[in-house]
Each structure stands twice: as C-alpha cells, then as structure tokens.
C-alpha cells in the first residue's frame, strides 16, 4: 500500500510535463494558455474537446479516439485541442488510477502509438504534413466535471468557485474557497461542502495551528448549477 502511494506521488511530479515530438513551439499560445484560467471544456486543463476548425482536426481526433481503444479503455482522452499551426495537444488520463494520473510510460506509449498513426495519415493526405504532437497528463489541479466526477474525487481537497447570495442585498455574488465534499445528491442536484484541512485554511486559524472547531463545523450548500469551477487543489 505504501509503495502504491509513493508511486502515485512520483507520477504526479510529472503531471505538468508534456511529451513532445517536435522542438517547435508556439510560445505566444503557450503563454496565453498558462495565464488564462481553466474552464470545463477548454481542451486544456479544463478537459473536453477544442477544435480549431481546420479541415483536418476531426480526423486527428478520430485517430486519437481509435488509439485509446488499443489500450483496452485504460487510457482515455481527458482533453484534446488542435491549433491552426498544425499542432495537436492531448491530455490523457488513466482510468485504473483513482487520481487519473498516467505514468510517464503510459504517456510515452500513447504518444508513440498516436504518432505512428498520424504519420500514416500524413502520407494518406488526410491530415497536413509535419503535424506537431504534445501528449501530457490532466495536471495536478485538473478540473472536476460536475456531477460526473464528484464520486471519483470526493476524498480530495477541491478549489471551488461558486455563485451565492449576498446576505445584505440578496443579490448573487461569486465566492471561492478550498473545500472537501461532505455529500452530494443527484436528485436534488445539491452539494454540501466543508473546509478542507489544507494549509491555506489552517493559516486562517493562526500560523502553526490546526483548523478551529468553528472551521471544522462550517458547512456550505450549493446547487450543481451554482458551481462555476471545481478543480483539485494541490497543497504545496
């Protein structure tokens, strides 16, 4: 059990690294991607599919989905994005790992298989020549898809941005915090959250102190619709 935990931590150390088959990079695009906040379906840290609208990107996606089948469903596409400069960015997740984090070996295996299929497609002229491929993991602070992944990540601390009502005016306002999931109900489409026992919350009780009784007992009820962003929190 201890070895499994050490292995998972080791893999997460690689999560922000990507395996690229080309030295060329669109630095401006990389800067924009890193600076902008992730959102569900952005084709990057937020997961989902984001196509540039080129003549070849649907074919590239179909090939990637076909490659996933060769791994017996253990590796799946978390995010897929194409850029006008013939760049393909894929983030894969490992379904047999509770955290969803693939190992570097998993990433290399997917990249090698997908690259070979892309080379065949280039020869067949179904995608442009000299496509650039980047394969990585979902990332340490991946977006949690609501409500699909609440059960999967219920034991993890999560950063939650939500819309609530201001007590004084009753008007909606956006708030956020790092919480732990207490419970959720698929019928009422509601969640109950408590404060996560992480550094950012402990510091509010005083440096070096644990969560106070008031913090431990604090609760927040939200509807699924009021959740603007939920992602895993890395306490580092």
LINHUBEL-V273108 format. One record per helix or strand. SS is the DSSP state (@ for helix, = for strand). FROM is the first residue (numbers start at 0). LEN is the number of residues. If there is no record, write none. Layout:
ss->SS from->FROM len->LEN
ss->SS from->FROM len->LEN
This chain:
ss->@ from->1 len->11
ss->= from->17 len->3
ss->@ from->26 len->9
ss->= from->47 len->3
ss->@ from->56 len->13
ss->= from->74 len->9
ss->= from->86 len->8
ss->@ from->103 len->20
ss->= from->131 len->6
ss->= from->142 len->1
ss->= from->157 len->8
ss->= from->171 len->14
ss->= from->189 len->6
ss->@ from->198 len->7
ss->@ from->212 len->5
ss->= from->219 len->4
ss->@ from->223 len->3
ss->= from->226 len->6
